[in-house]
Amino acid sequence: YFAFVPIIAVLILNILLYDEGVIYLVLLGLQISFYLLALCGRSLQDSEKTPFYYALPYYFTLLNLACMHAFWRFIKGEKQVVWKPRTG
């Protein structure tokens, strides 16, 4: 549930260290490219067949954003309503 914390930390550290060496610049470029692929996946989500190289980063990013949103609501003390399906 807390996977978004190291992901945000890595992004911040890559931004802070990008001029310290080529590896940090490459890693920042890869991370930004991943999030751009996720953005493309978001724009293509309504198409019939979204390629996996768009869908996978989008799903991963969406899942982590949902975890971050749920954690924020938990910290604020908001109650989570659970859906109960009808029976019969």
C-alpha positions in Angstrom: 0.0 0.0 0.0 2.9 2.4 0.5 4.7 1.7 -2.8 4.0 5.2 -3.9 6.4 6.6 -1.2 9.6 5.2 -2.7 8.4 6.0 -6.2 8.0 9.6 -5.3 11.3 9.6 -3.4 13.1 8.2 -6.4 11.6 10.8 -8.7 12.6 13.6 -6.3 16.1 12.2 -5.9 16.5 11.8 -9.7 15.5 15.4 -10.2 18.0 16.5 -7.5 20.9 14.4 -8.7 20.5 14.6 -12.5 23.6 16.7 -12.9 25.7 14.5 -10.6 26.4 11.9 -13.3 25.2 10.4 -16.5 23.4 7.5 -14.7 21.1 9.9 -12.9 20.3 11.7 -16.1 19.5 8.4 -17.8 17.4 7.2 -14.9 15.4 10.4 -14.8 14.9 10.2 -18.6 13.6 6.6 -18.2 11.3 7.6 -15.4 9.9 10.5 -17.2 9.4 8.3 -20.3 7.6 5.8 -18.3 5.2 8.4 -17.0 4.7 9.8 -20.6 3.8 6.2 -21.7 1.3 6.1 -18.8 -0.2 9.4 -20.0 -0.5 8.0 -23.5 -2.2 4.9 -22.0 -4.6 7.2 -20.3 -5.5 8.9 -23.5 -5.9 5.6 -25.3 -7.9 3.8 -22.6 -11.1 4.0 -24.5 -9.8 2.5 -27.7 -10.6 -1.2 -28.4 -7.0 -2.5 -28.1 -4.5 -0.4 -26.3 -1.0 -1.7 -26.7 0.5 -3.2 -23.6 3.4 -0.7 -23.6 0.9 2.0 -22.9 -1.6 0.0 -20.8 1.0 -1.4 -18.4 2.6 1.9 -17.3 -0.9 3.4 -17.1 -2.2 0.7 -14.9 0.9 0.8 -12.7 0.6 4.6 -12.3 -3.1 4.5 -11.8 -2.8 1.9 -9.0 -0.1 3.9 -7.2 -2.2 7.1 -7.5 -5.2 5.3 -6.1 -3.1 4.0 -3.1 -1.8 7.5 -2.5 -5.4 8.9 -2.7 -6.7 6.2 -0.3 -3.8 6.9 2.1 -4.5 10.6 2.1 -8.1 10.0 2.9 -7.1 7.7 5.7 -4.8 10.4 7.1 -7.6 12.9 7.0 -9.8 10.5 8.9 -12.4 10.2 6.1 -14.5 7.1 6.4 -14.4 4.6 3.5 -17.8 3.3 2.5 -17.7 -0.3 1.4 -20.1 -1.4 -1.4 -22.2 -4.4 -0.5 -23.9 -6.1 -3.4 -27.5 -7.1 -3.2 -28.3 -10.7 -2.6 -31.1 -12.6 -4.2 
